[in-house]
Amino acid sequence: MAPRLQLEKAAWRWAETVRPEEVSQEHIETAYRIWLEPCIRGVCRRNCKGNPNCLVGIGEHIWLGEIDENSFHNIDDPNCERRKKNSFVGLTNLGATCYVNTFLQVWFLNLELRQALYLCPSTCSDYIVSDGIQEEKDYEPQTICEHLQYLFALLQNSNRRYIDPSGFVKALGLDTGQQQDAQEFSKLFMSLLEDTLSKQKNPDVRNIVQQQFCGEYAYVTVCNQCGRESKLLSKFYELELNIQGHKQLTDCISEFLKEEKLEGDNRYFCENCQSKQNAARKIRLLSLPCTLNLQLMRFVFDRQTGHKKKLNTYIGFSEILDMEPYVEHKGGGYVYELSAVLIHRGVSAYSGHYIAHVKDPQSGEWYKFNDEDIEKMEGKKLQLGIEEDLAEPSKSQTRKPKCGKGTHCSRNAYMLVYRLQTQEKPNASVQVPAFLQELVDRDNSKFEEWCIEMAEMRKQSVDKGKAKHEEVKELYQRLPAGAEPYEFVSLEWLQKWLDESTPTKPIDNHACLCSHDKLHPDKISIMKRISEYAADIFYSRYGGGPRLTVKALCKECVVERCRVLRLKNQLNEDYKTVNNLLKATVKGNDAFWVGKSSLRSWRQLALEQLDEQDGDVDQSNGKVNGNTVTKEESKEERKEEEDELNFNEDILCPHGELCISENERRLVSFEAWSKLQQYFPKAPEFPSYKECCSQCKILEREGEENEALHKMIANEQKTSLPNLFQDKNRPCLSDWPEDTDILYIVSQFFVEEWRKFVRKPTRCAPVSSVGNSALLCPHGGLMFTFASMTKEDSKLIALIWPSEWQTIQKLFVVDHVIKITRSEVGDVTSSETQYTSDPQLCPECREGLLCQQQRDLREYTQATIYVHKVVDNKKVMKDSAPELNVSSSETEEDKEEAKPDGEKDPDFSQIMHAFSVAPFDQNLSIDGKILSDDCATLGTLGVVPESVILLKADEPIADYAAMDDVMQVCLPEEGFKGKLYLSCVVQGCQGYVPMFY
């Protein structure tokens, strides 16, 4: 089909010779008839650009032919939300509450704790009547115990796949968007639960926390002098074990109980000796609880960074733990069985995800609890392998140690729960009290009602979709107008009518109306011409309007178009006339000032004004289906146009008068100005006798005085500091001059700014101060070492002679004095040169600066990476082909402008031209390290700017004469801001080639 531009020229070609007053209805119909070029369905494969007769590719393909019923709805099967048989119920993650969910599942599967909580009295009885729960009021737990009761009852007998713990979380006052310390949460909640249950009368309820979780140990201190033993008894609910430097759980327990020597300044004051004495201190386990919680201290405080960090070291632990060797009183039967492992996935202490592996105390089977998802482990065995594989490979290079039968090892476990082994089998399933069961039954009834409602909605969607399918199939065949009466309908409305995801709204044709409330000729491209029969059905079913028949075509807009076209033709003649007038010499006072910039662009400005007069209409510019600009975009465009200078405004000064610079304007004759004024009647007019702005003249004189002052200051400073200005005879740390033992330091930024001023005093402001604070840390310490100042940091500093320093202090304000002193240490035979700085180096801030530099090096947005092809283990070193070279300094806008429409990214075509190696034949490496992780970013793999990546092909590479073996590509790297895959498959001309992108 002919492009829209050709149609427009054909439609309006006659307007160049027809005067606006001569336009008739026949002319109008001729123009629209050319616009309405027929479109034959079946020939077009996509919607013709701007052709209102083309009804192909507007969304009809999804309705024609057979359609799957599932495509008529986006509602999932409600049965997917139903609890599976013989499975547990999950908990919803409210944002960052996975750590709460793991502990809830562990406590729920403690049958003794669950039974005790069920025995607590509840206010639920107020909501119960003889026939059940009152329907008019919802049950709201009032205490933490009631929240746990209700949660446990739902976890036990709910029909849902997962339940919402928001009531419990809200009662605890937790922030659902912030992840808390899981171990700290466990301690605080156990303390809260114990205080709450201690008020109960039933001893089985009141003492349940102590019976299940509470043990006792003693801090024992023995005086080495008199042997006096001092004990301090303490209860515990978990043992906090240090894992740093250990590989086995038993080693961690042994260190916890290890004897500590109290000597020197840390000696112990013995009450028996009445003096400080050497002593030994250790912890003795006196009693252990039924449920032994072992907190593995993975999250430790890093003194260097001032933040917590996670220790990702492997710790081995067995399923059976004999604690008798560690207890003071033997023979108590302290053999424990592993019942839960709490996992933290992630490498940071401030982020990650918590899950729990818990053993069912009744069946002995292991389950993985991951918020809403619960997975049963096969073979009644604990399986932690998949959790360990999810750790970042670059953060932990240690290999997983081998584990024997009945033992496990993990680098993500942060809590181990052991249950005391007994000969008795677990009690039968804990029964939910009647008042709680009624609440659960009520919730189950609501869930069943929801399932029925969702199923009915799915059925209604299917029925509605089938009806719409028949409607579209029937009406689409009657849409083409042909020779019968026709109407225009908005293309956007037709597309929404065919879009199954949005409800059909009334027809709205207002966007295509002109200022005369008729069909605008330039809006034909966003309209479709349909039969009157189809239009009658559409308006009867959906309403809307206005209806646009053949009589809706606007004669006034056609006349205006003719006028504008004639003006454009006249503009070409006037442009030649003005150019000829500008060549003539201007004489007399009959002349006018015009900006040179305005003279260069007046023709373009006039054309833009004519286009605006043609109507506030944004044409489709050849886009498919005539896409229009939104109101917000049009407002922004108008604002940008208002900010631009209009004709002859380039010679206006800030005060609205004639500018004083004659270089920006020129005189034109009265005849030339008259022609220009026809197109720009509102342009500012300045006759040749018009005086320049008086205020600008005053400011100009003041500026000249300031320039003279700046020149004088620059000349004096240049004379006082000749070496600093010319950078000659400068001292160097690596070759310290012998005639002085002290050198001063200033920021190189100060030197560069000062030189700019001295060279161009009229363009730059004088430098008044030496800002050395940029070289110091917030604590006032120096940020650079002596070695770094001789190498990589030498570009940041400038060394000053003592004599120059005296001059600098007189000329400038110095915020901080920084100097380096050389001295000899030792005797005459063996002396050593020592360099000290004042102020001294700040080690902590220096380390932080180095870490930040490393992070910056690995997080970049545009950089050059080189790829070398290796043949027979030898690098083929050749210059990259000019057509394959991409400059890292080239802006994104320049790249986009250089690409014609439809062309692929230049990097992609370069890859195809540089290498001809299939992905499965490529071996990539850098510095001897194989790059095999497709999910890693360039920064985490150590690929920094200017890196060289080696490519070795398993198969011989085809010989292309026009190709080189070295490719330089400008690549984006976002670090952790987004996933940039190592082997992103990029489509080329002949196949697919992986490349770093």
Summary of the structure (lengths in Angstrom):
residues: 997
radius of gyration: 41.9
end to end distance: 38.7
largest distance: 126.5
contacts: 2757
relative contact order: 0.07
helix: 39%
strand: 21%
